[in-house]
């Protein structure tokens, strides 16, 4: 994948998970204040999605996202799309035999 394609994929993932506004913000730690807890969780998920995983396991994916029901519903819809894609790929490989 070219550098341009990688950057485009990063931009799309950031837009999908509403991370554009904190693109230039440090993540932070216990000593240095950075992004919020919800943003930190979404950054963690985004970094995993960019590796193009076969499976992704999310433990309480909506905790820390605050009282933003539209964002939570969008996140859950994306999550279920990934589950559907995984199931489709798994069963297509199973029946095709690759």
C-alpha positions in Angstrom: 0.0 0.0 0.0 1.4 3.4 -0.9 2.1 6.1 1.6 -0.8 8.2 0.1 -3.2 5.3 0.5 -2.1 4.8 4.1 -2.6 8.4 5.0 -6.1 8.3 3.3 -7.0 5.3 5.4 -5.9 7.1 8.6 -7.9 10.1 7.7 -11.0 8.0 7.0 -10.6 6.1 10.2 -10.2 9.4 12.2 -13.3 10.9 10.6 -15.3 7.7 11.2 -14.5 7.7 14.9 -14.8 11.5 15.3 -11.1 12.0 16.1 -10.4 14.9 13.6 -10.6 17.6 16.3 -7.9 16.0 18.4 -5.6 15.0 15.6 -2.8 17.3 16.8 -3.4 16.6 20.5 -1.0 14.5 22.6 -2.5 11.3 24.0 -1.1 12.0 27.5 -0.7 9.9 30.5 -0.9 10.2 34.3 1.5 13.1 34.4 0.6 14.9 31.1 -3.0 15.9 30.3 -4.0 14.9 26.8 -7.1 13.7 25.1 -10.3 12.8 27.0 -11.1 9.3 28.1 -13.5 8.7 25.3 -11.1 10.0 22.7 -8.4 7.8 24.2 -10.6 4.8 23.8 -11.5 5.7 20.2 -7.8 6.3 19.4 -7.0 2.8 20.7 -9.7 1.2 18.6 -8.6 3.2 15.5 -5.0 2.1 15.9 -6.2 -1.5 16.0 -8.5 -1.1 13.0 -5.6 0.4 10.9 -3.7 -2.9 11.2 -6.5 -4.6 9.3 -7.1 -7.3 11.9 -8.9 -10.6 11.1 -10.7 -10.4 14.5 -11.1 -7.5 16.9 -12.4 -8.0 20.5 -13.8 -5.0 22.3 -14.4 -5.1 26.0 -17.1 -2.5 26.9 -16.6 -0.4 23.7 -19.0 2.3 24.7 -17.8 3.0 28.2 -16.1 6.3 28.5 -17.9 7.8 25.5 -20.1 10.0 27.7 -23.7 10.9 27.1 -23.4 11.1 23.3 -26.1 8.7 22.1 -25.6 9.5 18.4 -21.9 8.7 18.7 -22.6 5.5 20.6 -25.1 4.4 18.1 -22.8 5.1 15.2 -20.0 3.3 17.0 -22.2 0.3 17.6 -23.3 0.2 14.0 -19.7 0.2 12.8 -18.9 -2.5 15.3 -21.7 -4.7 14.0 -20.6 -4.1 10.4 -17.2 -5.4 11.2 -18.8 -8.5 12.9 -20.9 -9.1 9.8 -17.8 -8.8 7.5 -15.8 -11.2 9.8 -18.7 -13.8 9.8 -19.1 -13.5 6.0 -15.3 -13.9 5.4 -15.1 -16.8 7.9 -18.0 -18.8 6.4 -17.0 -18.0 2.8 -13.6 -19.5 3.5 -15.1 -22.4 5.3 -17.4 -23.3 2.4 -15.0 -22.5 -0.4 -12.2 -24.4 1.4 -9.3 -21.8 1.1 
